[in-house]
Amino acid sequence: MILEARLKYLKGSLFCPFLFLLLLNSCSSGPQWQQLYGDALGTTYSIQYKGPKNAIQPAELDSLFEWFNHALSTYQEDSYISALNRRDWPWIGNNLTSKYRHSDTALLGTMMRKSIKWYQRSNGAFDPSAGLLFHLWDSVKRLEQPLDDSLRNWAIDHRGFTVETINDWTKAFLSDSLSLYNFNAIAKGYAVDVLAAFIESKGAIAYMAEIGGELRVKGRNPEGESWKLGVNQPRIGSGLQSIYKVIDLDSGAMATS
């Protein structure tokens, strides 16, 4: 009898800790706030998200950014946009059998369509096809020399968004052999949109995704408040000054640069 009583007590004392651990494990398997940081697209990225534990792996993000760089990076000689800008048709032909062939053409097509849309809406003020002018401007800036008017006008004459290209973007690199394209102004923002969609596909219910100052948020931050985003507000007076400003955002996207 004494032995049976002791066994019953032992079973009960074991059951309670087991039940506690089971409840603790069920709680920890719910959505949790997690953070990821790293390098991407020539700058850095940071992610905070509330979702399943370890739902997003750094290797997955590296792969995502790799696709973007291979398609649109003007800093990589072996990118799709770099090859097109130098009209390297043998490279383009070989790329048709690479693992990047679909992502390269898809991302380039998206950049072209979006750029043409905003080129038209801004009456030409936004023009990623003026890459030759960008290149010249960078060169004279490094040399600390002014840009010659005749050279500037020559570069302007070789912008790529002609009527023919606007009507059919696939002719972008055929209409003018000297035109260059640079989508850095919108590629990073679009990458944030793609990153946000990826985060949501992993079950995140709230997040902040940022690449080099371009970001998108959804829901509330870990403190249950609106996301607090710091931006520099330039002021022109006695020299260029900037005032730090904090903006509240619950959902949406913005560029803080």
Residue pairs with C-beta under 8 A, 6 or more apart in sequence:
28 53
29 52
29 53
31 50
31 51
31 52
31 203
31 205
32 50
32 51
32 52
32 53
33 48
33 49
33 50
33 222
34 48
34 49
34 50
34 51
34 53
34 54
34 55
34 56
35 46
35 47
35 48
36 45
36 46
36 47
36 56
36 58
36 61
37 44
37 45
37 46
37 47
38 44
38 45
38 58
38 61
38 62
39 45
40 61
40 65
40 191
40 211
40 212
41 65
41 68
41 69
41 73
41 187
41 188
41 191
41 211
41 212
42 73
42 75
42 212
43 188
43 211
43 212
43 213
44 211
44 212
45 61
45 65
45 195
45 209
45 210
45 211
45 212
46 208
46 210
47 56
47 61
47 195
47 199
47 207
47 208
47 209
47 210
48 207
48 208
48 221
48 222
49 55
49 56
49 199
49 202
49 204
49 206
49 207
49 208
49 209
50 204
50 205
50 206
50 207
50 219
50 222
51 199
51 202
51 203
51 204
51 205
51 207
52 202
52 203
55 202
55 203
55 204
56 198
56 199
56 202
56 204
60 198
61 195
64 194
64 195
64 198
65 191
67 100
67 103
67 107
68 107
68 187
68 191
68 194
69 76
69 79
70 76
70 78
70 79
70 80
70 100
70 103
70 104
71 79
71 80
71 81
71 100
71 103
71 104
71 107
71 108
72 79
72 80
72 81
72 107
72 108
72 111
72 183
72 187
73 79
73 81
73 82
74 81
74 82
74 85
74 131
74 182
74 184
76 82
78 91
80 92
80 95
80 100
80 104
80 105
80 107
80 108
81 108
81 181
81 182
81 183
83 91
83 92
83 95
84 92
84 108
84 172
84 173
84 181
85 131
85 173
85 180
85 181
87 173
87 177
95 101
95 104
109 169
110 190
111 128
111 183
111 186
111 187
111 190
112 169
112 172
113 169
114 186
114 190
115 126
115 127
115 128
115 129
115 161
115 183
115 186
116 161
116 165
116 166
116 169
118 126
118 186
119 126
119 127
119 128
119 129
119 161
119 166
120 166
124 161
126 185
127 159
127 161
128 181
128 182
128 183
128 185
128 186
129 159
129 160
129 161
129 165
129 172
129 179
129 180
129 181
130 155
130 156
130 159
130 160
130 182
131 160
131 179
131 180
131 181
131 182
132 155
132 158
132 159
132 178
132 179
132 180
133 152
133 155
133 156
133 159
134 180
134 182
135 155
135 180
136 147
136 151
136 152
136 155
137 147
140 146
140 147
158 176
158 178
158 179
159 179
160 172
160 173
160 175
160 176
160 179
160 180
160 181
162 175
162 176
164 171
164 175
165 171
165 172
165 175
172 179
172 181
173 179
173 181
188 211
188 212
188 214
189 214
189 253
189 255
191 211
191 214
192 209
192 210
192 211
192 214
192 215
192 216
192 253
193 216
193 253
195 209
195 211
195 216
196 207
196 209
196 216
196 218
196 253
199 207
199 209
200 207
200 218
204 218
205 219
206 218
206 219
206 220
206 221
207 217
207 218
207 219
208 215
208 216
208 217
208 221
208 227
209 215
209 216
209 217
212 257
213 255
213 256
213 257
214 253
214 254
214 255
214 256
214 257
215 229
215 253
215 254
215 255
215 256
216 252
216 253
217 227
217 229
217 249
217 250
217 251
217 252
217 253
218 251
219 250
219 251
220 226
220 227
220 250
221 227
221 228
226 248
226 249
226 250
227 248
227 249
227 250
228 246
228 247
228 248
229 246
229 247
229 248
229 249
229 254
229 256
230 244
230 245
230 246
230 247
230 256
231 244
231 245
231 246
231 247
231 256
232 242
232 243
232 244
232 245
232 256
232 257
233 242
233 243
233 244
233 245
234 240
234 241
234 242
235 241
235 242
235 243
247 254
